[in-house]
Amino acid sequence: TSSSSVVIPQELLQSELDFTTSKIKDNFSNFSAFHYRSQLLDHVWNETTVTSNDNESNNKRMEKILQEEFQIIEDAICTEPDDQTSWWYHAILLDKLVEQGSNQTTAVGDSSAPSSLLTVLGPRLQEQAALFRELLEDSPGGGKWVRLGLLRVLQVLGGESSSTTTSEEQKSLLRELMETDRDRSQRYHELLQQL
């Protein structure tokens, strides 16, 4: 059984989330707080889906949670853009979003069906992409983590709607990463070949 199958009382869960928020705001590089928070989110997701069969209500709750988590991570990224801790947590949030989106089935053209979280949070991810591009403009020579974060956001957005522009931007980011992060250049080359 996974740790998320254990039910944690709501009051305790909220108290622990508040604790991690406090620790993260004290120090955006606090990997332990981000890691613990990621574990708590598993319980939040589990509780949301177990306590209600109403997909639309679950989506709204998960959307609110992800909006709050994205705000925390954006604050951290804007404060310390080269700190891998915040980017690690960002990747987890994107994975959660994709996982939740893939667990939902919305019939095309069915206006009564709840919108997928990916669709609802698409504008937020577009804003994130713009923010990350701005961060790259401010530090054109560096920004490995910013490039990786932007790449991941574009990959998630690309799953929703594929465009030539997005694909070209992904290729450009991968080429830049091959130059700036030579230790992992083969990995980036393989990803480039998949586009």
ABEGO torsion letter per residue (X at the ends): XBAAABBBBAAAAAAAAAAAAAAAAABAABAAAAAAAAAAAAAAAAAAAAABABAAAAAAAAAAAAAAAAAAAAAAAAABAABAAAAAAAAAAAAAAAAAAAABBBBBGBAABBBBAAAAAAAAAAAAAAAAAAAAAABAABGAAAAAAAAAAAAAAAAABBBAAAAAAAAAAAAAAAAABAAAAAAAAAAAAAX
